[in-house]
Each structure stands twice: as C-alpha cells, then as structure tokens.
Amino acid sequence: MRSQFVACVAVLLFGASGQVLSGVSIAEAERLKKDLTPVGAERGANASGSIPKWTGGLLEGPANWRKGQIEKDPFPEDEAMFVITANNMHLYEDKLSAGSIQMLSQYGPNFFMPVYQTRRTAAFPEHVYDKYYENALSAEVLENGNGVRNTIMTSPFPIPKSGLEVMWNHILRYRGEEVSFRSASATPQVDGSFNPVVNQYDYYFAYSKKDTELADIDNKIFYLKTDTISPSTLAGTITLVHETLDQVRSPRLAWRYDSGSRRLRRSPNLAYETDLPNSSSLRSVDQKDMYNGAPNQYDWELKGKRELFVPYNAYKLHEPSVQPGDVIRAGHINQELTRYELHRVWVVEATRRTGIKHIYDRRVFYVDEDSWQILMSEEYDNAGNLWRVSEAHNISYYQEPVFWTTMEMTYDLKAKRYYIDGLDNNYPAYDFDPGFRGNEFSASSARRAARR
C-alpha cells in the first residue's frame, strides 16, 4: 500500500514531465526512514555521544503511572551531571544561547542551570509520523508566507529549507486532536509576590483530527476557549479563538466576554504585539505558545542548527506536590526544579520588516529538532538590546504521545519581572480525549455558556 501511495504522489507531483511542483522529492522524503527520524531530526548521535541516537522516544508512561493520573517522572533516579553558573559559564559558552548567558549574568548566583543526561523522549503516534512523510511531499508555503497549503495533521516541512518553514512546523506541530486542562498564570512583582489567574483551557485541533481532509477543516487550525476561574474580579471572562491556516484568506477570529459588560465582543486586535491579557504588559499576544499567528511582520532567516543546553523533560515542574509558591521566585523561577539537557535545535532569526510596527525589532528562536517545539527565544528592543528571554519547559504526555509545554515564561530583563504560565500542579491531568464537538466552539455557544 505504501508503494502504491508513493507512486500516486509521484504522478501528482511530478506529472509526465518529472518537474517538481511542491514539497521535496521522493528520494529526499525517504530520508525520513533512514538517516532522519519521521519528524525530520537527525537519527544518529552527535560526534561525542552526548546527544544519543533516537530510539523512538517515550511512547508510554512508567509502570507506576495510570491513565487519568498526572504524568510521573520517568527518570526519578537521574541526577544533574553538572551545574552551569555565572562563575563557570565561560566553560560552556559554545553551548549556551545569548539569552541563557544574560540570565546567568544578571541573576547569578540564584539563577543557575542544572544539566542532566540527554534523553530524546519526544514521540508521536504512528499515524502522525505517516503524515509527516506525506506532508514533506506536498506542502508549500503560500506566496505571502501567511499560510500553508497541501498539508494536514502536523508539521508540514520535516526537511525545512527556510526559517519560515521551521516556524510553520512549530505552529502546526501535533498536540493531539483535542485537550482540556486547567492551569494558572502569574506576573510576580520584583519581590516575588504574586496573585495567580486560573483559566480553564479547551482546545479542539481541527487540523490534527485523524482521517480528516484539508477540505473538511474550513481553513481552521484549532478552536480554543478559555474560561477564567479566579480571581473573582476576572471570573467568568471567556475568550474564544478560531485560529486559521491561510490567514490572508481569513485572519484569526477572536471574541471576548467579560462579566462587567455581559456581552461577547469581537476582539480583532488579539494578535501580534498586543499585550497578552493578564500579563501586566510583560508578554505580547504572539508570544503565547512561544510564537503564534501570522508571520508576515518579520523576515525569517534559517541560521542552521546548534547544540545547546535547553529546558527539557521538566517533570519536576509538573509534579502534583509542587505548588506555585515552590516555583515562583523574585526575578525568575526556582531553578532547583528545572532540568536542562544538550539537544540539537534549529536557530531562526526574525527581523522586523521595514514599515512594520512591533515592540520587538529582532527575535531569535531555538526549535527542538525532535518535536518542532520552540524551547527558547530572545526578544530585542528597537535599540538592538536584549530585552526579554523566554523559555518553554516541556514534557512527554502519556495519554496521547505528545511532547508539549508544561510551563513557559518570559523574563523581562529591564523590569526584572516575568510572566509565567502553566502552573497546573493543583489541577487534574490533561485530558486528551474530552469528547468535544466542533460546534461547541461557535460564538453562539460561547455566548450561551457565558449567560449560564
């Protein structure tokens, strides 16, 4: 069957003339079964062996984990091999990002980086791997870069040729078909005091539904509804987002309901540099999920790959016994709960286009080769100075094999404050099978829910 599929794709893509119309060649796509993983990462170890070869990732939880439980650390016996500090960071400078170096310099000795054995845990269902191969043959970026065609379910470009393709790989990476969870965010003051905002998140990933065709999704990547639970001054606030694939054909649709006005209103400005709600102006909307939305405000350059110490396998931050007060510290989170590992990352630099208004003039993204998840980023101001540093601390979820953030934060180096999201320790495990229906995410449905 596979050979028949490849033959059919060859006819569609090459035609009688043999000219490639889109995607990569079949010969190049076959690398996803040989020297590259199905996702497009290097299958082998690095030269020193400090990054091991890929062996399939973490497809299921440890023996002491059961469905419905919060993920347990699959490596409880691991101990840090060494700790990078402001005093010894010169020994590791070639493996540190500019953002990590600045954090170590500005916040040392309390900010340090415990480095653990590298474990390539990122894994996805087999049918998702099949789509990577198919997407590689057919996907293409729209002429203006604001969308992708001929792709479905997951990242379109496992063998990327440009920075823009890498960013679309992050935006469209597989995060399950639907998921429901509750977590808190906070914007700690300089002294570390904070008041959390608790939200219920419900995602319906239309783009990633199994056995779905591109024509079936009405140009939608996902539907998202958030419902603010606390504090009481914000309780009842609902945000509804319809995220689109071709954002020229149809830009993002967003609505917001607040209990004060008791009306569901369109939110056309919920994008780009707009302040992320409840972030105390410490994070822009397009920094949610490390980067989201149309990429048309920047020129994107693929700088290649680097081996860097990055946040990875952050099960300590995900532990039910860990409370928000255990995580939050003045200036930055409690680094004793973090885990950094050496991984290969794609480096993409974004430069603001001439005539575009955005608070960030330049941005650098570090994208995991095994999952297409952005692990770190740096945001620069108009004077070219490093302004903010963002980190995504990720785990492999077990109910559905998915590698995704458990916690992410943006550090403002000028204000000496930060925004943190993903404080989910007090709440039930993520549910990757809540049984949503697409029509539950309509504006009329959100309006009815708000009035209950």
Secondary structure, 3 states (H helix, E strand, C coil): CHHHHHHHHHHHHHCCCCCCCCCCCHHHHHHHHCCECCCCCECCCCCCCCCCCCCCCCCCCCCCCCCCCCCCCCCCCCCCCEEECCCCHHHHHHHCCHHHHHHHHHHCCCCCEEECCCCCCCCCCHHHHHHHHHHHHHCEECCCCCCEECCCCCCCCCCCCCHHHHHHHHHCCCCCCEEEEEEEEECCCCCCCCCCEEEEEEEECHHHCCCCCHHHCCCEEEEEEEEEEECCCCCCCEEEEEEECCCCCCCCEEEEEECCCCEEEECCCCCCCCECCCCCCCCEHHHCCCCCCCCCCEEEEEEEEEEEEEECCCHHHHCCCCCHHHHECCCCECHHHCCEEEEEEEEEEEEECCCCCCCCCEEEEEEECCCCCEEEEEEECCCCCEEEEEEEEEEEECCCCEEEEEEEEEEECCCCEEEEEEECCCCCCCECCCCCCHHHHCHHHHHHHHHC
